[in-house]
Amino acid sequence: MEVKTAGYAGREIRETVSVHTNDPRAAVVELLVSGRVESFAEIRPRTVSLRAKVGERASAVVRIVPRPERPFAITNIRAVNGRDIRLQLVQAAGPSGPAYELRIFNTRREAGRIADMVVIETDSPARPALQVVVTGVVE
């Protein structure tokens, strides 16, 4: 049995599994599997909204802190579209090891919407990539 837990960090999950047996009195046994999904890392905020007027710049900082029992390093950052944002990664001190600050800047010069996703590549086989959604508007 495999349960996909992406997007469920911090929440309880419940899944039912049907087990087929060769016991005629219990040909099918229903099992309930439940538990709390732990986050891979603390990522705050997970969604960034940039608002600016034409000619002004807007920026936001996302703090990424690996859990002590699941350390990882960030190996690369990239924007999926990359048209309207610029990225900068700064390593900082965390409570129990390295932490990161992802700085996101808008580069859009004309009025319109910003919609992108930042992919944060890690050296962890458990989670080779994390994501941060970026939205916004330049008025």
Residue pairs with C-beta under 8 A, 6 or more apart in sequence:
1 15
1 17
1 33
3 13
3 15
3 33
5 13
5 37
8 37
9 37
9 38
9 39
9 40
10 36
10 37
10 38
10 39
11 36
11 37
12 34
12 35
12 36
12 37
13 34
13 35
13 36
13 37
14 32
14 33
14 34
15 32
15 33
15 34
16 30
16 31
16 32
16 33
17 30
17 31
17 32
17 33
18 28
18 29
18 30
18 31
19 28
19 29
19 30
19 31
20 27
20 28
21 27
21 28
21 29
38 67
39 67
40 67
40 70
40 124
40 126
40 127
40 130
41 64
41 65
41 66
41 67
41 70
41 72
41 127
41 130
42 63
42 64
42 65
42 67
43 62
43 63
43 64
43 65
43 130
43 132
44 62
44 63
45 60
45 62
46 132
46 133
47 132
47 133
47 134
47 135
48 60
48 62
48 104
48 132
48 133
48 134
48 135
48 136
49 60
49 134
49 135
49 136
50 58
50 59
50 60
50 85
50 104
50 106
50 114
50 134
50 135
50 136
50 137
51 58
51 136
51 137
51 138
51 139
52 58
52 106
52 108
52 136
52 137
52 138
52 139
53 138
53 139
54 109
54 110
54 111
54 138
54 139
55 109
57 105
57 106
58 105
58 106
58 136
59 103
59 104
59 105
59 106
60 103
60 104
61 101
61 102
61 103
61 104
62 101
62 102
62 103
62 104
62 118
62 132
63 99
63 100
63 101
63 102
64 74
64 99
64 100
64 101
64 102
64 120
64 130
65 94
65 95
65 99
65 100
66 72
66 94
66 97
66 98
66 99
68 96
68 97
70 124
70 126
71 97
72 122
72 123
72 124
72 127
73 98
73 122
73 123
74 89
74 100
74 120
74 121
74 122
75 121
75 122
75 123
76 120
76 121
77 87
77 89
77 102
77 118
77 119
77 120
77 121
78 87
78 118
78 119
78 121
79 85
79 87
79 116
79 117
79 118
79 119
79 134
80 116
80 117
80 118
80 119
81 115
81 116
81 117
82 116
83 107
83 108
83 116
84 106
84 107
84 108
84 114
84 116
84 136
85 104
85 105
85 106
85 107
85 114
85 116
85 118
85 134
86 104
86 105
86 107
87 102
87 103
87 104
87 105
87 118
88 102
88 103
88 105
89 100
89 101
89 102
89 103
90 100
90 101
90 103
91 98
91 99
91 100
92 98
92 99
92 100
92 101
93 99
102 118
102 120
102 132
104 118
104 132
104 134
106 114
106 136
106 138
108 114
108 138
109 138
110 138
111 138
111 139
112 137
112 138
113 135
113 136
113 137
113 138
114 134
114 135
114 136
114 137
114 138
115 134
115 135
116 133
116 134
117 131
117 132
117 133
117 134
118 131
118 132
118 133
118 134
119 129
119 130
119 131
120 129
120 130
120 131
120 132
121 128
121 129
122 128
122 129
122 130
